[in-house]
Amino acid sequence: MVTKENKNFITVDTNTLKEILCCGRKTAVEIGMDANAKITIGKRVLWNVALIQKYLDSIAF
């Protein structure tokens, strides 16, 4: 499980992204896609955490 002390990931899988964002799969994938953070390697999907963080910072009020 992801803890608040352990945030130094470069990429994460979808399940870890859900934990980091505290949301469901659909919302996590939507945020990742909106941030253009999806990385596909073969059948594996990873998400660029830095791009997602930058995106969330840009849409925050």
C-alpha distance matrix in Angstrom:
0.0 3.8 6.4 9.9 11.3 9.6 11.3 13.7 12.9 16.1 14.9 12.0 12.2 12.8 9.7 7.7 10.8 10.7 7.6 9.3 12.6 11.9 14.2 15.1 15.7 19.3 18.8 16.1 18.5 21.5 20.2 19.4 22.9 24.6 23.3 24.5 21.2 21.1 21.5 22.6 23.1 24.8 22.9 19.5 18.5 16.6 16.6 18.1 16.0 19.2 21.3 19.1 19.0 22.8 23.4 21.7 23.7 26.8 26.6 25.6 28.6
3.8 0.0 3.8 6.8 8.3 6.5 7.7 10.4 10.0 13.5 12.9 10.4 11.7 12.4 10.1 7.0 9.3 10.0 6.6 6.8 10.4 10.5 13.4 15.0 15.7 18.9 17.8 14.9 17.5 20.1 18.3 17.5 21.1 22.5 20.8 22.3 19.0 19.5 20.1 21.8 22.6 24.8 23.2 19.6 18.0 15.5 14.8 15.6 13.1 16.0 18.3 16.2 15.7 19.5 20.4 18.6 20.3 23.6 23.6 22.6 25.6
6.4 3.8 0.0 3.8 5.3 5.3 7.3 10.6 11.5 15.2 15.4 13.5 15.2 15.9 13.7 10.5 12.1 12.6 9.0 8.3 11.7 11.6 15.0 17.3 18.5 21.5 20.0 17.3 20.2 22.4 20.2 19.8 23.6 24.5 22.6 24.5 21.3 22.3 23.0 25.1 25.9 28.3 26.9 23.2 21.5 18.8 17.6 17.8 14.8 17.1 19.7 17.6 16.3 20.0 21.2 19.1 20.2 23.8 23.9 22.3 25.1
9.9 6.8 3.8 0.0 3.8 5.5 6.3 9.9 11.7 15.2 15.9 14.7 16.9 17.4 15.8 12.5 13.0 13.7 10.4 8.5 11.3 11.7 15.3 18.2 19.6 22.3 20.1 17.6 20.7 22.4 19.6 19.6 23.4 23.7 21.6 23.9 21.0 22.6 23.7 26.2 27.3 30.0 28.8 25.1 22.9 19.9 18.1 17.7 14.2 15.8 18.5 16.4 14.4 17.9 19.4 17.1 17.6 21.3 21.7 19.7 22.3
11.3 8.3 5.3 3.8 0.0 3.8 6.1 8.7 11.3 14.9 16.3 15.6 18.3 19.5 18.0 14.4 15.4 16.6 13.4 11.5 14.5 15.3 18.9 21.5 22.6 25.4 23.3 20.5 23.3 25.2 22.3 21.9 25.6 26.0 23.6 25.6 22.5 24.1 24.6 27.1 27.8 30.7 29.8 26.0 24.2 20.9 19.4 18.5 15.2 16.4 19.6 18.2 16.1 19.3 21.4 19.4 19.6 23.3 24.1 22.3 24.8
9.6 6.5 5.3 5.5 3.8 0.0 3.8 5.9 7.8 11.6 12.9 12.2 15.0 16.7 15.5 11.7 13.0 14.9 12.0 10.1 13.6 14.9 18.1 20.3 20.8 23.6 21.9 18.7 21.1 23.3 20.7 19.6 23.3 24.2 21.6 23.2 19.8 21.1 21.3 23.7 24.2 27.0 26.3 22.5 20.8 17.6 16.3 15.6 12.7 14.3 17.5 16.4 14.8 18.1 20.1 18.7 19.3 22.8 23.8 22.5 25.5
11.3 7.7 7.3 6.3 6.1 3.8 0.0 3.8 5.8 9.1 10.6 10.5 13.7 15.1 14.7 10.9 11.1 13.4 11.3 8.4 11.5 13.6 16.5 18.9 19.2 21.6 19.6 16.4 18.7 20.5 17.6 16.6 20.2 20.8 18.1 19.8 16.5 18.2 18.8 21.5 22.5 25.6 24.9 21.2 19.0 15.5 13.7 12.5 9.2 10.6 13.8 12.7 11.0 14.3 16.4 15.2 15.7 19.1 20.3 19.3 22.4
13.7 10.4 10.6 9.9 8.7 5.9 3.8 0.0 3.8 6.6 9.2 10.3 13.9 16.1 16.2 12.5 12.8 15.8 14.1 11.4 14.3 16.8 19.4 21.4 21.2 23.5 21.7 18.2 19.9 21.8 19.0 17.2 20.6 21.4 18.3 19.4 16.0 17.7 17.6 20.4 21.0 24.3 24.2 20.4 18.5 14.9 13.3 11.5 8.8 9.6 13.2 13.2 11.7 14.4 17.0 16.6 16.9 19.9 21.7 21.1 24.3
12.9 10.0 11.5 11.7 11.3 7.8 5.8 3.8 0.0 3.8 5.5 6.7 10.4 13.0 13.5 10.1 10.4 13.8 12.8 10.5 13.4 16.1 18.1 19.6 18.7 21.1 19.7 16.0 17.2 19.5 17.0 14.7 18.0 19.3 16.3 16.9 13.3 14.5 14.1 16.7 17.2 20.5 20.4 16.7 14.8 11.1 9.9 8.6 6.7 8.6 11.7 11.7 11.4 14.1 16.2 16.2 17.2 19.9 21.4 21.4 24.9
16.1 13.5 15.2 15.2 14.9 11.6 9.1 6.6 3.8 0.0 3.8 7.0 10.6 13.3 14.8 11.9 11.5 15.3 15.2 12.8 15.0 18.2 19.6 20.7 19.4 21.3 20.0 16.3 16.7 18.8 16.4 13.7 16.4 17.8 14.6 14.5 11.0 12.2 11.4 14.4 14.9 18.5 18.9 15.4 13.4 9.7 8.4 6.1 5.7 6.9 9.6 10.7 11.0 13.0 15.0 15.9 17.0 19.1 20.9 21.5 25.2
14.9 12.9 15.4 15.9 16.3 12.9 10.6 9.2 5.5 3.8 0.0 3.8 7.0 9.8 11.8 9.5 9.0 12.8 13.4 11.6 13.7 16.6 17.5 18.1 16.3 18.2 17.5 13.7 13.7 16.3 14.4 11.3 14.0 16.0 13.3 12.9 9.1 9.4 8.6 11.3 12.1 15.4 15.4 11.8 9.7 6.0 5.2 4.6 5.5 8.2 9.8 10.1 11.6 13.8 14.9 15.8 17.7 19.5 20.8 21.7 25.5
12.0 10.4 13.5 14.7 15.6 12.2 10.5 10.3 6.7 7.0 3.8 0.0 3.8 6.6 8.0 5.9 6.1 9.7 10.2 9.4 11.6 14.0 14.7 15.0 13.3 15.7 15.3 11.5 11.9 14.9 13.5 10.8 13.8 16.1 14.1 14.1 10.4 10.0 9.8 11.7 12.6 15.4 14.5 10.8 8.6 5.4 5.3 6.9 6.9 10.5 11.8 10.8 12.5 15.4 15.9 16.1 18.5 20.5 21.2 21.8 25.6
12.2 11.7 15.2 16.9 18.3 15.0 13.7 13.9 10.4 10.6 7.0 3.8 0.0 3.8 5.6 5.4 6.2 8.8 10.1 10.6 12.3 14.1 14.0 13.4 11.0 13.6 14.1 10.6 10.4 13.9 13.5 10.8 13.3 16.2 15.0 14.7 11.3 9.8 9.7 10.5 11.5 13.5 11.8 8.3 6.3 4.7 6.2 9.3 9.9 13.6 14.1 12.8 15.1 17.9 17.7 17.8 20.7 22.5 22.6 23.5 27.2
12.8 12.4 15.9 17.4 19.5 16.7 15.1 16.1 13.0 13.3 9.8 6.6 3.8 0.0 3.8 5.5 4.9 6.2 8.8 9.8 10.4 11.9 11.0 9.9 7.2 9.9 10.7 7.4 7.3 11.0 11.1 9.2 11.6 14.5 14.0 14.1 11.4 9.8 10.9 11.6 13.5 15.1 12.7 9.8 7.3 6.8 7.2 10.7 11.0 14.7 14.6 12.4 15.0 17.8 16.9 16.7 19.9 21.5 21.0 22.0 25.5
9.7 10.1 13.7 15.8 18.0 15.5 14.7 16.2 13.5 14.8 11.8 8.0 5.6 3.8 0.0 3.8 5.4 5.1 6.5 8.8 10.1 10.4 10.1 9.0 7.4 11.0 11.7 8.9 9.9 13.5 13.5 12.2 14.9 17.5 17.1 17.6 14.8 13.5 14.5 15.0 16.4 17.7 15.1 12.2 10.5 9.9 10.4 13.4 13.0 16.8 17.2 14.7 16.6 19.9 19.1 18.3 21.4 23.5 22.8 23.1 26.5
7.7 7.0 10.5 12.5 14.4 11.7 10.9 12.5 10.1 11.9 9.5 5.9 5.4 5.5 3.8 0.0 3.8 5.3 5.0 6.2 8.6 9.6 10.5 10.8 10.0 13.3 13.0 9.6 11.3 14.5 13.5 12.1 15.4 17.5 16.4 17.2 14.1 13.6 14.4 15.7 16.9 18.9 16.9 13.5 11.6 9.7 9.4 11.7 10.4 14.2 15.3 13.0 14.2 17.7 17.6 16.6 19.3 21.8 21.5 21.6 25.0
10.8 9.3 12.1 13.0 15.4 13.0 11.1 12.8 10.4 11.5 9.0 6.1 6.2 4.9 5.4 3.8 0.0 3.8 5.4 5.0 6.1 8.2 8.6 9.3 8.4 11.0 10.0 6.4 8.4 11.2 9.8 8.6 12.1 13.9 12.8 14.1 11.2 11.3 12.9 14.8 16.8 19.0 17.2 14.0 11.1 9.0 7.5 9.6 8.3 11.9 12.4 9.6 11.2 14.6 14.1 13.1 16.1 18.3 17.9 18.2 21.7
10.7 10.0 12.6 13.7 16.6 14.9 13.4 15.8 13.8 15.3 12.8 9.7 8.8 6.2 5.1 5.3 3.8 0.0 3.8 5.6 5.3 5.7 5.4 5.8 6.0 9.0 8.2 5.5 8.4 10.9 10.2 10.3 13.4 15.0 14.7 16.3 14.0 13.9 15.9 17.4 19.5 21.3 18.9 16.0 13.3 12.1 10.8 13.2 11.8 15.2 15.3 12.1 13.5 16.9 15.8 14.3 17.5 19.6 18.5 18.5 21.7
7.6 6.6 9.0 10.4 13.4 12.0 11.3 14.1 12.8 15.2 13.4 10.2 10.1 8.8 6.5 5.0 5.4 3.8 0.0 3.8 5.5 5.0 6.9 8.5 9.5 12.6 11.5 9.0 12.1 14.5 13.2 13.2 16.7 18.0 17.2 19.0 16.4 16.6 18.2 19.8 21.5 23.5 21.2 18.1 15.8 14.0 12.8 14.6 12.4 15.7 16.7 13.6 14.1 17.8 17.4 15.4 18.1 20.8 19.9 19.3 22.3
9.3 6.8 8.3 8.5 11.5 10.1 8.4 11.4 10.5 12.8 11.6 9.4 10.6 9.8 8.8 6.2 5.0 5.6 3.8 0.0 3.8 5.6 8.2 10.6 11.4 13.9 11.9 9.1 12.2 14.1 11.9 11.9 15.6 16.4 15.0 17.2 14.5 15.5 17.3 19.5 21.4 23.8 22.1 18.7 16.0 13.5 11.5 12.4 9.6 12.4 13.7 10.7 10.6 14.4 14.4 12.4 14.7 17.6 17.2 16.5 19.7
12.6 10.4 11.7 11.3 14.5 13.6 11.5 14.3 13.4 15.0 13.7 11.6 12.3 10.4 10.1 8.6 6.1 5.3 5.5 3.8 0.0 3.8 5.5 8.5 9.9 11.6 8.9 6.8 10.4 11.5 9.2 10.3 13.8 14.1 13.3 16.0 14.0 15.3 17.7 20.1 22.5 24.8 22.9 19.8 16.7 14.7 12.2 13.2 10.6 13.1 13.4 9.9 10.0 13.5 12.6 10.2 13.0 15.5 14.5 13.8 16.9
11.9 10.5 11.6 11.7 15.3 14.9 13.6 16.8 16.1 18.2 16.6 14.0 14.1 11.9 10.4 9.6 8.2 5.7 5.0 5.6 3.8 0.0 3.8 7.1 9.7 11.8 9.6 8.5 12.3 13.4 11.9 13.4 16.6 17.0 16.8 19.4 17.5 18.3 20.7 22.6 24.9 26.8 24.5 21.6 18.8 17.2 15.2 16.7 14.2 16.8 17.3 13.7 13.7 17.1 16.2 13.4 16.1 18.6 17.1 16.0 18.7
14.2 13.4 15.0 15.3 18.9 18.1 16.5 19.4 18.1 19.6 17.5 14.7 14.0 11.0 10.1 10.5 8.6 5.4 6.9 8.2 5.5 3.8 0.0 3.8 6.8 8.3 6.3 6.3 9.9 10.8 10.2 12.1 14.7 15.3 15.8 18.2 16.8 17.2 19.9 21.5 24.1 25.7 23.1 20.7 17.8 16.8 15.0 17.0 15.2 17.9 17.6 13.9 14.8 17.9 16.1 13.7 16.9 18.9 16.8 16.4 19.0
15.1 15.0 17.3 18.2 21.5 20.3 18.9 21.4 19.6 20.7 18.1 15.0 13.4 9.9 9.0 10.8 9.3 5.8 8.5 10.6 8.5 7.1 3.8 0.0 3.8 5.6 5.5 6.1 8.6 10.0 10.8 12.2 14.3 15.5 16.6 18.4 17.1 16.7 19.3 20.2 22.8 23.9 21.0 18.9 16.3 16.2 15.0 17.7 16.6 19.7 19.0 15.5 17.2 20.1 18.0 16.2 19.7 21.2 19.1 19.3 22.0
15.7 15.7 18.5 19.6 22.6 20.8 19.2 21.2 18.7 19.4 16.3 13.3 11.0 7.2 7.4 10.0 8.4 6.0 9.5 11.4 9.9 9.7 6.8 3.8 0.0 3.8 5.5 5.1 6.0 8.4 9.9 10.4 12.0 14.1 15.3 16.3 15.0 13.8 16.3 16.8 19.4 20.3 17.4 15.5 13.0 13.4 12.7 15.9 15.6 18.8 17.9 14.8 17.2 19.8 17.7 16.7 20.4 21.6 19.8 20.6 23.6
19.3 18.9 21.5 22.3 25.4 23.6 21.6 23.5 21.1 21.3 18.2 15.7 13.6 9.9 11.0 13.3 11.0 9.0 12.6 13.9 11.6 11.8 8.3 5.6 3.8 0.0 3.8 5.6 5.3 6.1 8.7 9.9 10.6 12.2 14.2 15.3 14.9 13.9 16.8 17.4 20.5 21.3 18.5 17.1 14.3 15.0 13.9 16.9 16.9 19.7 18.0 15.0 17.6 19.7 17.0 16.2 20.0 20.6 18.5 19.7 22.5
18.8 17.8 20.0 20.1 23.3 21.9 19.6 21.7 19.7 20.0 17.5 15.3 14.1 10.7 11.7 13.0 10.0 8.2 11.5 11.9 8.9 9.6 6.3 5.5 5.5 3.8 0.0 3.8 5.5 5.0 6.1 8.5 9.8 10.4 12.2 14.2 13.8 13.8 17.1 18.5 21.7 23.1 20.7 18.8 15.6 15.4 13.4 15.7 15.1 17.5 15.9 12.5 14.7 16.8 14.0 12.8 16.5 17.2 15.0 16.0 18.7
16.1 14.9 17.3 17.6 20.5 18.7 16.4 18.2 16.0 16.3 13.7 11.5 10.6 7.4 8.9 9.6 6.4 5.5 9.0 9.1 6.8 8.5 6.3 6.1 5.1 5.6 3.8 0.0 3.8 5.5 5.2 6.1 8.6 9.9 10.6 12.4 11.1 11.1 14.2 15.8 18.8 20.6 18.3 16.0 12.7 11.9 9.9 12.3 11.6 14.4 13.2 9.9 12.3 14.8 12.6 11.7 15.4 16.5 15.0 16.0 19.2
18.5 17.5 20.2 20.7 23.3 21.1 18.7 19.9 17.2 16.7 13.7 11.9 10.4 7.3 9.9 11.3 8.4 8.4 12.1 12.2 10.4 12.3 9.9 8.6 6.0 5.3 5.5 3.8 0.0 3.8 5.5 5.0 6.0 8.5 9.7 10.4 9.6 8.7 11.8 13.1 16.3 17.8 15.6 13.9 10.4 10.5 9.0 11.8 12.3 15.0 13.2 10.6 13.8 15.6 13.3 13.3 17.1 17.6 16.3 18.0 21.3
21.5 20.1 22.4 22.4 25.2 23.3 20.5 21.8 19.5 18.8 16.3 14.9 13.9 11.0 13.5 14.5 11.2 10.9 14.5 14.1 11.5 13.4 10.8 10.0 8.4 6.1 5.0 5.5 3.8 0.0 3.8 5.4 5.2 6.1 8.5 9.8 10.3 10.3 13.9 15.5 19.0 20.6 18.7 17.2 13.6 13.6 11.5 13.5 13.9 15.8 13.4 10.7 13.8 14.9 11.9 12.0 15.7 15.6 13.8 15.9 19.0
20.2 18.3 20.2 19.6 22.3 20.7 17.6 19.0 17.0 16.4 14.4 13.5 13.5 11.1 13.5 13.5 9.8 10.2 13.2 11.9 9.2 11.9 10.2 10.8 9.9 8.7 6.1 5.2 5.5 3.8 0.0 3.8 5.5 5.1 6.1 8.7 8.7 10.0 13.7 16.0 19.4 21.6 20.1 18.0 14.2 13.1 10.2 11.4 11.0 12.6 10.3 7.3 10.1 11.3 8.4 8.3 12.0 12.3 10.9 12.8 16.1
19.4 17.5 19.8 19.6 21.9 19.6 16.6 17.2 14.7 13.7 11.3 10.8 10.8 9.2 12.2 12.1 8.6 10.3 13.2 11.9 10.3 13.4 12.1 12.2 10.4 9.9 8.5 6.1 5.0 5.4 3.8 0.0 3.8 5.5 5.1 6.3 5.3 6.3 9.9 12.4 15.8 18.2 16.9 14.7 10.9 9.6 6.7 8.1 8.8 10.7 8.4 6.1 9.7 11.1 8.9 9.9 13.3 13.7 13.2 15.3 18.9
22.9 21.1 23.6 23.4 25.6 23.3 20.2 20.6 18.0 16.4 14.0 13.8 13.3 11.6 14.9 15.4 12.1 13.4 16.7 15.6 13.8 16.6 14.7 14.3 12.0 10.6 9.8 8.6 6.0 5.2 5.5 3.8 0.0 3.8 5.3 5.0 6.1 6.3 10.0 12.0 15.7 17.8 16.7 15.2 11.6 11.3 9.0 10.4 11.9 13.3 10.3 9.0 12.6 13.0 10.3 12.0 15.3 14.8 14.2 16.9 20.2
24.6 22.5 24.5 23.7 26.0 24.2 20.8 21.4 19.3 17.8 16.0 16.1 16.2 14.5 17.5 17.5 13.9 15.0 18.0 16.4 14.1 17.0 15.3 15.5 14.1 12.2 10.4 9.9 8.5 6.1 5.1 5.5 3.8 0.0 3.8 5.5 7.7 9.4 13.1 15.5 19.2 21.4 20.4 18.9 15.2 14.4 11.5 12.0 12.7 13.3 9.9 8.5 11.6 11.2 7.9 9.7 12.8 11.7 10.8 13.9 17.0
23.3 20.8 22.6 21.6 23.6 21.6 18.1 18.3 16.3 14.6 13.3 14.1 15.0 14.0 17.1 16.4 12.8 14.7 17.2 15.0 13.3 16.8 15.8 16.6 15.3 14.2 12.2 10.6 9.7 8.5 6.1 5.1 5.3 3.8 0.0 3.8 5.2 8.2 11.5 14.6 18.0 20.8 20.3 18.3 14.5 12.9 9.6 9.0 9.6 9.6 6.1 5.4 8.6 8.0 5.4 8.1 10.8 10.1 10.5 13.3 16.7
24.5 22.3 24.5 23.9 25.6 23.2 19.8 19.4 16.9 14.5 12.9 14.1 14.7 14.1 17.6 17.2 14.1 16.3 19.0 17.2 16.0 19.4 18.2 18.4 16.3 15.3 14.2 12.4 10.4 9.8 8.7 6.3 5.0 5.5 3.8 0.0 3.8 5.9 8.8 11.8 15.2 17.9 17.8 16.2 12.7 11.5 8.9 8.6 10.7 10.8 7.3 8.0 11.4 10.7 8.9 11.9 14.3 13.4 14.1 17.0 20.4
21.2 19.0 21.3 21.0 22.5 19.8 16.5 16.0 13.3 11.0 9.1 10.4 11.3 11.4 14.8 14.1 11.2 14.0 16.4 14.5 14.0 17.5 16.8 17.1 15.0 14.9 13.8 11.1 9.6 10.3 8.7 5.3 6.1 7.7 5.2 3.8 0.0 3.8 6.5 9.9 13.0 16.1 16.0 13.7 10.2 8.2 5.3 4.9 7.4 8.3 5.7 6.3 9.9 10.2 9.3 11.7 14.2 14.3 15.2 17.6 21.2
21.1 19.5 22.3 22.6 24.1 21.1 18.2 17.7 14.5 12.2 9.4 10.0 9.8 9.8 13.5 13.6 11.3 13.9 16.6 15.5 15.3 18.3 17.2 16.7 13.8 13.9 13.8 11.1 8.7 10.3 10.0 6.3 6.3 9.4 8.2 5.9 3.8 0.0 3.8 6.5 10.0 12.6 12.3 10.3 6.9 6.1 4.8 6.6 9.6 11.5 9.4 9.5 13.2 14.0 12.8 14.9 17.7 17.9 18.4 20.7 24.3
21.5 20.1 23.0 23.7 24.6 21.3 18.8 17.6 14.1 11.4 8.6 9.8 9.7 10.9 14.5 14.4 12.9 15.9 18.2 17.3 17.7 20.7 19.9 19.3 16.3 16.8 17.1 14.2 11.8 13.9 13.7 9.9 10.0 13.1 11.5 8.8 6.5 3.8 0.0 3.8 6.6 9.7 10.3 8.3 5.8 5.0 5.8 7.1 10.7 12.5 11.2 12.1 15.4 16.2 15.8 17.9 20.4 20.8 21.7 23.9 27.6
22.6 21.8 25.1 26.2 27.1 23.7 21.5 20.4 16.7 14.4 11.3 11.7 10.5 11.6 15.0 15.7 14.8 17.4 19.8 19.5 20.1 22.6 21.5 20.2 16.8 17.4 18.5 15.8 13.1 15.5 16.0 12.4 12.0 15.5 14.6 11.8 9.9 6.5 3.8 0.0 3.8 6.2 6.8 5.8 4.7 6.3 8.6 10.7 14.1 16.2 15.0 15.6 18.9 19.9 19.2 21.3 24.0 24.3 24.9 27.1 30.8
23.1 22.6 25.9 27.3 27.8 24.2 22.5 21.0 17.2 14.9 12.1 12.6 11.5 13.5 16.4 16.9 16.8 19.5 21.5 21.4 22.5 24.9 24.1 22.8 19.4 20.5 21.7 18.8 16.3 19.0 19.4 15.8 15.7 19.2 18.0 15.2 13.0 10.0 6.6 3.8 0.0 3.8 6.0 5.2 6.4 7.9 10.9 12.7 16.1 18.1 17.5 18.4 21.4 22.5 22.3 24.3 26.8 27.3 28.2 30.3 34.0
24.8 24.8 28.3 30.0 30.7 27.0 25.6 24.3 20.5 18.5 15.4 15.4 13.5 15.1 17.7 18.9 19.0 21.3 23.5 23.8 24.8 26.8 25.7 23.9 20.3 21.3 23.1 20.6 17.8 20.6 21.6 18.2 17.8 21.4 20.8 17.9 16.1 12.6 9.7 6.2 3.8 0.0 3.8 5.5 8.1 10.7 14.0 16.2 19.4 21.7 20.9 21.5 24.7 25.9 25.3 27.2 30.0 30.4 30.9 33.1 36.8
22.9 23.2 26.9 28.8 29.8 26.3 24.9 24.2 20.4 18.9 15.4 14.5 11.8 12.7 15.1 16.9 17.2 18.9 21.2 22.1 22.9 24.5 23.1 21.0 17.4 18.5 20.7 18.3 15.6 18.7 20.1 16.9 16.7 20.4 20.3 17.8 16.0 12.3 10.3 6.8 6.0 3.8 0.0 3.8 6.6 10.0 13.3 16.3 19.1 21.9 21.0 20.9 24.2 25.8 24.9 26.4 29.4 30.0 30.1 32.1 35.7
19.5 19.6 23.2 25.1 26.0 22.5 21.2 20.4 16.7 15.4 11.8 10.8 8.3 9.8 12.2 13.5 14.0 16.0 18.1 18.7 19.8 21.6 20.7 18.9 15.5 17.1 18.8 16.0 13.9 17.2 18.0 14.7 15.2 18.9 18.3 16.2 13.7 10.3 8.3 5.8 5.2 5.5 3.8 0.0 3.8 6.6 10.2 13.2 15.8 18.7 18.3 18.1 21.2 23.0 22.4 23.7 26.6 27.5 27.8 29.5 33.2
18.5 18.0 21.5 22.9 24.2 20.8 19.0 18.5 14.8 13.4 9.7 8.6 6.3 7.3 10.5 11.6 11.1 13.3 15.8 16.0 16.7 18.8 17.8 16.3 13.0 14.3 15.6 12.7 10.4 13.6 14.2 10.9 11.6 15.2 14.5 12.7 10.2 6.9 5.8 4.7 6.4 8.1 6.6 3.8 0.0 3.8 6.9 10.2 12.7 15.7 14.9 14.5 17.7 19.5 18.7 20.0 23.0 23.8 24.0 25.8 29.5
16.6 15.5 18.8 19.9 20.9 17.6 15.5 14.9 11.1 9.7 6.0 5.4 4.7 6.8 9.9 9.7 9.0 12.1 14.0 13.5 14.7 17.2 16.8 16.2 13.4 15.0 15.4 11.9 10.5 13.6 13.1 9.6 11.3 14.4 12.9 11.5 8.2 6.1 5.0 6.3 7.9 10.7 10.0 6.6 3.8 0.0 3.8 6.8 9.2 12.2 12.0 11.8 14.6 16.6 16.4 17.5 20.2 21.4 22.0 23.5 27.3
16.6 14.8 17.6 18.1 19.4 16.3 13.7 13.3 9.9 8.4 5.2 5.3 6.2 7.2 10.4 9.4 7.5 10.8 12.8 11.5 12.2 15.2 15.0 15.0 12.7 13.9 13.4 9.9 9.0 11.5 10.2 6.7 9.0 11.5 9.6 8.9 5.3 4.8 5.8 8.6 10.9 14.0 13.3 10.2 6.9 3.8 0.0 3.8 6.0 9.0 8.5 8.0 10.9 12.9 12.6 13.8 16.5 17.7 18.3 19.8 23.6
18.1 15.6 17.8 17.7 18.5 15.6 12.5 11.5 8.6 6.1 4.6 6.9 9.3 10.7 13.4 11.7 9.6 13.2 14.6 12.4 13.2 16.7 17.0 17.7 15.9 16.9 15.7 12.3 11.8 13.5 11.4 8.1 10.4 12.0 9.0 8.6 4.9 6.6 7.1 10.7 12.7 16.2 16.3 13.2 10.2 6.8 3.8 0.0 3.8 5.6 5.6 6.5 8.9 10.3 11.0 12.6 14.6 15.8 17.2 18.6 22.4
16.0 13.1 14.8 14.2 15.2 12.7 9.2 8.8 6.7 5.7 5.5 6.9 9.9 11.0 13.0 10.4 8.3 11.8 12.4 9.6 10.6 14.2 15.2 16.6 15.6 16.9 15.1 11.6 12.3 13.9 11.0 8.8 11.9 12.7 9.6 10.7 7.4 9.6 10.7 14.1 16.1 19.4 19.1 15.8 12.7 9.2 6.0 3.8 0.0 3.8 5.5 5.1 6.1 8.6 9.8 10.5 12.2 14.2 15.6 16.3 20.1
19.2 16.0 17.1 15.8 16.4 14.3 10.6 9.6 8.6 6.9 8.2 10.5 13.6 14.7 16.8 14.2 11.9 15.2 15.7 12.4 13.1 16.8 17.9 19.7 18.8 19.7 17.5 14.4 15.0 15.8 12.6 10.7 13.3 13.3 9.6 10.8 8.3 11.5 12.5 16.2 18.1 21.7 21.9 18.7 15.7 12.2 9.0 5.6 3.8 0.0 3.8 5.4 5.1 6.1 8.6 9.9 10.5 12.3 14.5 15.4 18.9
21.3 18.3 19.7 18.5 19.6 17.5 13.8 13.2 11.7 9.6 9.8 11.8 14.1 14.6 17.2 15.3 12.4 15.3 16.7 13.7 13.4 17.3 17.6 19.0 17.9 18.0 15.9 13.2 13.2 13.4 10.3 8.4 10.3 9.9 6.1 7.3 5.7 9.4 11.2 15.0 17.5 20.9 21.0 18.3 14.9 12.0 8.5 5.6 5.5 3.8 0.0 3.8 5.4 5.1 6.1 8.6 9.8 10.6 12.5 14.3 17.9
19.1 16.2 17.6 16.4 18.2 16.4 12.7 13.2 11.7 10.7 10.1 10.8 12.8 12.4 14.7 13.0 9.6 12.1 13.6 10.7 9.9 13.7 13.9 15.5 14.8 15.0 12.5 9.9 10.6 10.7 7.3 6.1 9.0 8.5 5.4 8.0 6.3 9.5 12.1 15.6 18.4 21.5 20.9 18.1 14.5 11.8 8.0 6.5 5.1 5.4 3.8 0.0 3.8 5.4 5.0 6.1 8.5 9.8 10.8 12.2 15.9
19.0 15.7 16.3 14.4 16.1 14.8 11.0 11.7 11.4 11.0 11.6 12.5 15.1 15.0 16.6 14.2 11.2 13.5 14.1 10.6 10.0 13.7 14.8 17.2 17.2 17.6 14.7 12.3 13.8 13.8 10.1 9.7 12.6 11.6 8.6 11.4 9.9 13.2 15.4 18.9 21.4 24.7 24.2 21.2 17.7 14.6 10.9 8.9 6.1 5.1 5.4 3.8 0.0 3.8 5.4 5.2 6.1 8.6 10.2 10.5 14.2
22.8 19.5 20.0 17.9 19.3 18.1 14.3 14.4 14.1 13.0 13.8 15.4 17.9 17.8 19.9 17.7 14.6 16.9 17.8 14.4 13.5 17.1 17.9 20.1 19.8 19.7 16.8 14.8 15.6 14.9 11.3 11.1 13.0 11.2 8.0 10.7 10.2 14.0 16.2 19.9 22.5 25.9 25.8 23.0 19.5 16.6 12.9 10.3 8.6 6.1 5.1 5.4 3.8 0.0 3.8 5.5 5.1 6.2 8.9 10.1 13.5
23.4 20.4 21.2 19.4 21.4 20.1 16.4 17.0 16.2 15.0 14.9 15.9 17.7 16.9 19.1 17.6 14.1 15.8 17.4 14.4 12.6 16.2 16.1 18.0 17.7 17.0 14.0 12.6 13.3 11.9 8.4 8.9 10.3 7.9 5.4 8.9 9.3 12.8 15.8 19.2 22.3 25.3 24.9 22.4 18.7 16.4 12.6 11.0 9.8 8.6 6.1 5.0 5.4 3.8 0.0 3.8 5.4 5.1 6.5 8.7 12.2
21.7 18.6 19.1 17.1 19.4 18.7 15.2 16.6 16.2 15.9 15.8 16.1 17.8 16.7 18.3 16.6 13.1 14.3 15.4 12.4 10.2 13.4 13.7 16.2 16.7 16.2 12.8 11.7 13.3 12.0 8.3 9.9 12.0 9.7 8.1 11.9 11.7 14.9 17.9 21.3 24.3 27.2 26.4 23.7 20.0 17.5 13.8 12.6 10.5 9.9 8.6 6.1 5.2 5.5 3.8 0.0 3.8 5.4 5.3 6.1 9.8
23.7 20.3 20.2 17.6 19.6 19.3 15.7 16.9 17.2 17.0 17.7 18.5 20.7 19.9 21.4 19.3 16.1 17.5 18.1 14.7 13.0 16.1 16.9 19.7 20.4 20.0 16.5 15.4 17.1 15.7 12.0 13.3 15.3 12.8 10.8 14.3 14.2 17.7 20.4 24.0 26.8 30.0 29.4 26.6 23.0 20.2 16.5 14.6 12.2 10.5 9.8 8.5 6.1 5.1 5.4 3.8 0.0 3.8 5.6 5.3 8.5
26.8 23.6 23.8 21.3 23.3 22.8 19.1 19.9 19.9 19.1 19.5 20.5 22.5 21.5 23.5 21.8 18.3 19.6 20.8 17.6 15.5 18.6 18.9 21.2 21.6 20.6 17.2 16.5 17.6 15.6 12.3 13.7 14.8 11.7 10.1 13.4 14.3 17.9 20.8 24.3 27.3 30.4 30.0 27.5 23.8 21.4 17.7 15.8 14.2 12.3 10.6 9.8 8.6 6.2 5.1 5.4 3.8 0.0 3.8 5.7 8.3
26.6 23.6 23.9 21.7 24.1 23.8 20.3 21.7 21.4 20.9 20.8 21.2 22.6 21.0 22.8 21.5 17.9 18.5 19.9 17.2 14.5 17.1 16.8 19.1 19.8 18.5 15.0 15.0 16.3 13.8 10.9 13.2 14.2 10.8 10.5 14.1 15.2 18.4 21.7 24.9 28.2 30.9 30.1 27.8 24.0 22.0 18.3 17.2 15.6 14.5 12.5 10.8 10.2 8.9 6.5 5.3 5.6 3.8 0.0 3.8 6.5
25.6 22.6 22.3 19.7 22.3 22.5 19.3 21.1 21.4 21.5 21.7 21.8 23.5 22.0 23.1 21.6 18.2 18.5 19.3 16.5 13.8 16.0 16.4 19.3 20.6 19.7 16.0 16.0 18.0 15.9 12.8 15.3 16.9 13.9 13.3 17.0 17.6 20.7 23.9 27.1 30.3 33.1 32.1 29.5 25.8 23.5 19.8 18.6 16.3 15.4 14.3 12.2 10.5 10.1 8.7 6.1 5.3 5.7 3.8 0.0 3.8
28.6 25.6 25.1 22.3 24.8 25.5 22.4 24.3 24.9 25.2 25.5 25.6 27.2 25.5 26.5 25.0 21.7 21.7 22.3 19.7 16.9 18.7 19.0 22.0 23.6 22.5 18.7 19.2 21.3 19.0 16.1 18.9 20.2 17.0 16.7 20.4 21.2 24.3 27.6 30.8 34.0 36.8 35.7 33.2 29.5 27.3 23.6 22.4 20.1 18.9 17.9 15.9 14.2 13.5 12.2 9.8 8.5 8.3 6.5 3.8 0.0
